[in-house]
Amino acid sequence: MNKHHKKPEILNVTTIARSRLFNIESVELKFSNGVQRCYERLRPARYESVMIVPVLGDDLLLIREYAVATESYELGFPKGLIDAGEEVLEAANRELMEEVGFAARQFELLTKLTISPAYFSSQMNIVLASDLYPQTGEGDEPEPLIQVRWPIADMMALLQQPDFREARNISALFLAHAVLHDPLRLHNAASRFR
């Protein structure tokens, strides 16, 4: 038995609203069993972003910034959109400089996440950055971001913080934990994260 469904036929796609960041589309589909449905999705103006887990000595660097949707300050890793023509690691370094005042000499792409793929086609690249050195860049934040250092030895305690709750940050934390606490990996690259 074939475990894969045949993709539905797209009958029509209509833009029903547009903002500076998003297009909201109505998508009419016909499934292989004949059922027709209309869905809505957000089509972002830019398709990929990057989130960086910066390692500075024995600490992770996080930021606290205002999130308008929850109307609160949230703790998380630096992140941002990848500019047109920019490579993932280049964007990661730029965002690091803009948001935490450091650049990195070493990067490792951990994975690429989708974010609510039923409604949103955006993808976020999760990058581990190490061998940091002071370097600033001019960002577009409306106020200075609050920098927070968190011990790698106690990194999973971030899950207990009431302002560290965004799913992409939690995913990045688990991915970084797997890398930073792999004894074989640390033995083979003993100085990589120091």
C-alpha positions in Angstrom: 0.0 0.0 0.0 1.3 3.4 -0.9 1.9 5.4 2.3 2.2 8.7 0.4 -0.8 10.7 -0.7 -1.0 12.3 -4.1 -0.6 16.0 -3.6 -3.8 18.0 -4.0 -4.4 19.9 -7.2 -4.3 23.7 -6.7 -7.4 25.1 -8.4 -6.9 28.8 -7.6 -4.7 31.1 -5.5 -5.9 34.5 -4.6 -4.3 37.3 -2.5 -6.9 38.4 -0.1 -4.8 40.8 2.0 -1.3 42.3 1.9 0.9 44.0 4.5 4.5 45.1 4.6 5.6 41.7 5.7 3.0 39.2 4.5 0.6 38.3 1.8 -2.5 36.3 2.9 -3.6 33.9 0.2 -6.7 31.9 -0.3 -5.8 28.6 -1.8 -8.5 26.4 -3.4 -7.5 22.7 -3.4 -8.9 19.5 -4.9 -7.8 16.3 -3.1 -7.2 13.0 -4.8 -10.5 11.7 -3.4 -12.4 14.6 -5.0 -12.9 16.7 -1.9 -12.5 20.4 -2.4 -11.4 22.8 0.3 -10.3 26.4 0.6 -7.4 27.2 2.9 -5.7 30.4 3.9 -1.9 30.8 4.2 0.6 33.5 4.9 3.2 34.0 2.2 6.0 36.0 3.6 7.8 38.7 1.6 11.1 36.9 2.4 11.3 33.2 2.7 14.1 32.3 5.1 15.5 33.6 8.4 18.2 32.6 10.8 18.5 32.0 14.5 21.9 31.9 16.1 22.9 30.1 19.3 26.1 32.1 20.3 28.6 30.4 22.6 30.9 32.7 24.5 33.3 30.8 26.8 31.1 28.7 29.1 28.0 30.7 28.4 25.3 31.1 25.8 24.3 34.6 24.7 20.6 35.4 24.6 18.7 38.6 24.1 15.5 40.0 25.7 13.3 41.9 23.3 9.8 43.1 23.0 7.3 40.9 21.1 4.3 42.8 19.9 2.1 39.8 19.5 2.4 38.7 23.1 2.8 42.3 24.4 5.8 41.2 26.5 9.5 41.0 26.6 10.7 37.6 25.5 14.1 35.9 26.2 15.6 34.1 23.2 18.4 33.7 20.7 19.4 36.4 18.2 17.5 36.0 14.9 16.5 37.8 11.8 15.7 37.7 8.1 18.2 36.6 5.5 18.7 39.5 3.1 18.4 39.0 -0.7 21.7 37.6 -2.0 23.0 36.8 1.5 24.2 33.4 2.5 22.9 31.7 5.8 26.2 32.0 7.7 26.8 35.6 6.4 23.3 36.5 7.7 24.0 34.7 11.0 27.2 36.8 11.5 25.4 40.0 10.6 22.6 39.4 13.1 25.1 38.5 15.8 26.9 41.8 15.3 23.7 43.8 15.2 22.0 42.1 18.2 24.7 41.1 20.6 27.8 43.0 19.5 29.9 40.0 18.6 31.0 38.3 15.4 32.0 34.6 15.2 34.8 32.7 13.5 33.1 29.4 13.6 29.5 28.4 12.5 27.7 25.2 12.3 24.3 24.9 10.6 22.3 22.6 12.9 19.1 22.3 10.9 16.4 24.2 9.0 13.0 24.4 10.7 9.6 25.1 9.3 7.2 27.2 11.3 3.6 26.2 11.3 3.7 24.8 7.7 -0.1 24.5 7.5 -0.3 28.3 7.4 3.2 29.7 6.9 5.9 28.8 4.3 8.8 30.4 6.1 11.9 28.4 7.1 14.4 29.2 9.8 18.0 28.1 9.8 19.4 27.3 13.3 23.1 28.0 13.5 25.6 27.4 16.4 28.2 30.2 16.5 31.5 30.0 18.5 34.9 31.6 18.8 33.2 35.0 19.3 35.0 38.3 19.3 33.6 41.9 19.9 32.2 43.4 16.7 29.2 45.6 16.3 26.8 46.3 13.5 24.0 48.8 13.0 20.7 47.0 13.5 17.1 48.0 13.0 15.8 47.5 16.5 13.8 50.4 18.0 15.6 50.1 21.4 18.8 48.5 22.6 18.4 44.8 23.2 19.1 43.4 26.6 21.9 40.8 26.5 21.7 37.8 28.8 24.5 35.4 29.5 23.4 31.9 30.5 25.8 29.1 31.6 26.0 26.2 29.2 26.3 23.8 32.2 22.7 24.9 33.2 21.3 25.5 29.7 18.2 23.3 30.1 17.1 25.4 33.0 16.1 28.0 30.4 13.0 25.9 29.9 11.9 27.0 33.4 12.1 30.7 32.6 8.6 32.2 32.0 9.9 34.5 29.2 11.7 31.7 27.3 8.7 30.0 25.7 8.9 30.5 21.9 9.0 27.2 20.1 11.9 28.0 17.7 14.0 29.0 20.7 13.2 25.8 22.5 14.1 23.8 19.4 17.4 25.6 19.0 18.1 25.0 22.7 17.6 21.2 22.3 19.7 21.1 19.1 22.5 23.1 20.7 22.4 20.9 23.8 22.9 17.8 21.8 26.0 19.3 20.1 27.5 20.9 23.2 27.0 17.9 25.4 28.3 15.2 23.0 31.5 13.9 24.7 32.9 12.4 21.5 32.3 15.6 19.6 34.0 17.7 22.3 36.9 15.2 22.5 37.4 15.5 18.7 37.2 19.3 18.8 38.3 20.1 22.3 39.0 23.8 21.6 36.2 24.4 19.3 33.8 26.1 21.8 36.4 27.7 24.1 
